[in-house]
Amino acid sequence: MDTMRDRFIAITSQLLAEEPRLAVVLADISADGFAPARRAHPDRVINVGIREQLLIGAGAGMALTGMRPIVHTFASFLVERPFEQVKLDFGHQGVGGILVSAGGSYDWPAGGFTHMAPGDVALLDTLEGWTVHVPGHPDEAEALLREAVDGDDRVYVRLSLQANRQARPVGRSAASTGSTGATRFSVVREGRGGTVVAVGPMLDNVLAATEGLDVNVLYATTVRPFDGAGLRRAAGAGPGADVVIVEPYLAGTSTAAANEALMELPHRVLGLGVGRAELRRYGQMEEHLRAHGLDARGLRERITGFLPA
């Protein structure tokens, strides 16, 4: 299976030939992959070098002219380092664009903490009007990217090397399964003993962790806007609700959104994800999953310890 980043490069290169207003702005990351597209569209594939503030500013400037920019680099350099430009150049100026990250929370541990971004979604949460997609499979990344290209809003697509074995319908393609849009959480497993929301590449580990448990499992690839109605439908059948949200970034990022969705119902919410402590022996991605309790064994211990027996 190709990676989400591989698919992103291939599909975006194809879309550049089909969509005359589409542009790609890079900061060296993935420049080799986009080399053929840059030769074909030298005025719409721009590499600004390792200048992340300029990366965001150039993308927003293109949006002001009516273009649809895709701005791409590692998550830590796309959201964290140029955050002021994201806030002002896109948000304050009221223009749309697509930020596509790579690297996730710890996809390349050898790069050190400078290349890790567990707080990216939480940081974007401080801004108005961002749609946030967290695909769990390359096919899902492609579907969500194509949907984003068709719009004019502000979209963040968070790519990762971690992926589920099976792709699921997302965005508009989910309409055939009864979804009303990209923000709908899909029901993967039904139960009566609580609700577990698996975000993006966390689904396989959540399914393994909840095997044999009488719980609902919801799958989310779009976390902003948060599907409060979908969560209420799944969790609100009884007199109270117990909800666990498993996210591949900072633990608790969506806890406030879940609490707001369930405010009229007695409830408890447990947010699982990447801890705040910096792990300085960088190791491998699988070791980070275990260290943060996001492998199947760690998740089962924490889920069963929280949900009623």
SVG drawing of the C-alpha trace seen along z (x, -y; Angstrom):
<svg xmlns="http://www.w3.org/2000/svg" viewBox="-32 -41 49 52">
<polyline fill="none" stroke="black" stroke-width="0.4" points="0.0,0.0 1.3,-3.5 1.5,-6.0 -0.9,-9.0 1.9,-11.3 2.7,-9.3 -1.0,-9.4 -1.2,-13.1 1.7,-13.9 0.3,-11.7 -3.3,-13.0 -2.3,-16.6 0.0,-16.4 -3.0,-15.0 -5.3,-17.7 -2.9,-20.5 -3.5,-19.4 -7.3,-19.4 -7.9,-22.5 -6.4,-25.7 -6.8,-27.7 -5.0,-25.1 -1.5,-25.9 1.0,-24.1 3.4,-25.9 6.3,-23.9 9.0,-24.5 11.5,-21.9 9.5,-19.0 8.3,-16.7 9.9,-18.9 11.4,-15.8 8.0,-14.2 6.5,-17.3 9.4,-17.9 7.5,-16.5 4.5,-18.7 6.7,-21.7 8.2,-21.2 4.7,-21.0 3.3,-23.9 6.2,-26.1 3.9,-29.1 1.7,-27.0 4.2,-24.7 6.3,-27.0 9.1,-26.0 10.0,-28.8 12.7,-26.8 13.0,-26.5 11.0,-29.6 7.8,-28.5 6.4,-32.0 6.8,-32.8 5.2,-29.5 2.0,-30.5 2.1,-34.1 2.7,-33.1 -0.2,-30.6 -2.6,-33.2 -1.4,-35.7 -2.4,-33.3 -5.8,-32.9 -6.3,-36.6 -6.0,-36.5 -8.7,-33.8 -6.4,-30.7 -6.9,-27.6 -3.6,-27.0 -2.4,-23.8 0.4,-24.5 2.5,-21.6 5.3,-20.6 5.7,-18.7 3.0,-19.5 5.5,-21.2 6.6,-23.6 3.1,-24.1 1.1,-24.9 3.4,-25.5 6.3,-27.5 4.3,-30.0 1.2,-30.1 0.9,-33.9 0.8,-33.8 -1.9,-31.1 -3.9,-33.2 -3.5,-36.5 -2.8,-35.7 -5.6,-33.2 -7.9,-33.8 -7.8,-37.6 -7.8,-38.2 -10.7,-35.8 -9.3,-33.7 -9.4,-29.9 -6.7,-27.4 -5.7,-23.8 -2.9,-23.0 -1.6,-19.5 0.8,-18.2 3.1,-15.2 4.9,-13.7 2.0,-13.5 2.8,-13.4 5.9,-11.3 6.1,-9.6 9.9,-10.4 11.2,-10.1 14.8,-10.3 14.1,-13.9 13.7,-14.8 11.1,-16.9 11.5,-19.7 9.7,-17.3 6.9,-16.2 3.6,-18.0 1.1,-16.4 -0.4,-19.9 -1.2,-20.9 -5.0,-20.3 -5.3,-21.8 -3.5,-24.9 -5.8,-25.2 -8.7,-24.9 -7.9,-28.4 -8.9,-29.8 -12.2,-30.2 -13.5,-28.4 -11.0,-25.6 -12.2,-22.2 -9.8,-19.5 -9.5,-16.1 -7.6,-13.2 -7.7,-10.4 -6.8,-6.9 -5.9,-5.4 -4.5,-6.7 -7.9,-6.2 -9.5,-8.4 -6.8,-11.0 -7.5,-11.1 -11.2,-11.5 -10.9,-14.2 -8.3,-16.1 -10.4,-16.0 -13.4,-17.3 -11.2,-20.1 -10.0,-21.2 -13.6,-21.8 -14.3,-24.3 -13.1,-27.7 -12.9,-27.3 -9.9,-26.8 -9.0,-23.1 -6.3,-21.2 -5.5,-17.7 -3.3,-15.8 -1.4,-12.9 0.5,-10.2 2.5,-7.1 0.3,-5.2 -2.7,-3.8 -5.6,-1.4 -5.6,1.8 -9.0,0.9 -10.3,-2.3 -13.8,-3.4 -16.3,-5.8 -15.6,-9.4 -16.9,-12.8 -19.2,-12.9 -18.5,-9.2 -20.1,-8.3 -23.5,-9.4 -24.3,-5.9 -23.9,-4.7 -26.4,-7.2 -24.1,-10.0 -25.2,-13.6 -21.8,-15.0 -18.1,-15.0 -18.6,-15.8 -20.6,-12.6 -19.0,-10.1 -19.7,-6.6 -20.8,-3.7 -18.3,-0.8 -19.6,1.3 -22.7,1.1 -22.9,1.8 -24.5,0.6 -21.6,0.2 -20.3,-3.1 -19.0,-4.8 -15.4,-4.9 -14.6,-7.4 -11.5,-6.4 -10.0,-9.2 -8.2,-8.5 -5.3,-6.0 -6.4,-5.0 -9.2,-2.8 -7.4,0.5 -5.9,0.3 -9.3,-0.7 -11.1,2.2 -8.4,4.6 -8.6,3.0 -12.4,3.2 -12.8,6.8 -15.4,8.6 -16.5,5.4 -20.2,4.3 -19.4,0.8 -20.2,-1.5 -17.2,-2.3 -17.5,-5.5 -15.0,-6.4 -14.0,-10.0 -11.9,-11.3 -13.3,-14.9 -12.9,-16.2 -13.7,-19.9 -16.5,-20.7 -17.1,-18.2 -20.1,-15.8 -21.9,-16.5 -25.2,-15.2 -23.6,-11.9 -22.0,-11.5 -25.3,-12.3 -27.1,-9.7 -24.6,-7.0 -24.1,-7.8 -27.4,-9.3 -29.7,-6.3 -29.5,-5.7 -29.8,-8.0 -26.1,-8.9 -23.2,-8.6 -19.6,-7.3 -17.4,-8.4 -13.8,-7.7 -12.1,-9.7 -8.9,-8.2 -7.0,-10.8 -3.5,-10.5 -2.4,-13.9 -2.6,-15.7 -4.8,-13.8 -8.0,-15.7 -8.0,-17.8 -11.7,-17.1 -12.8,-16.7 -14.3,-20.2 -16.3,-19.6 -17.6,-16.3 -18.6,-17.9 -20.5,-20.6 -22.3,-18.1 -23.4,-16.1 -24.1,-19.1 -27.8,-18.2 -27.0,-14.6 -25.1,-13.3 -21.9,-12.1 -18.2,-11.3 -15.5,-11.8 -12.0,-10.4 -9.6,-11.8 -6.8,-9.5 -4.0,-10.6 -0.4,-11.8 0.8,-12.9 2.4,-16.2 5.7,-14.7 8.5,-14.8 10.0,-11.4 13.6,-12.2 14.8,-8.7 13.1,-9.0 13.0,-5.3 10.5,-4.2 6.8,-5.2 5.6,-1.9 7.5,-2.6 5.8,-6.0 2.4,-4.4 3.2,-2.0 4.7,-4.7 1.6,-6.9 -0.7,-3.9 -2.1,-4.1 -1.3,-0.5 -4.1,2.1 -3.0,3.4 -2.6,-0.1 -5.9,-1.2 -7.8,1.8 -6.4,1.2 -7.4,-2.4 -10.8,-1.9 -11.9,1.0 -10.6,-0.9 -12.9,-3.9 -16.1,-2.3 -18.5,-0.6 -18.1,3.2"/>
</svg>
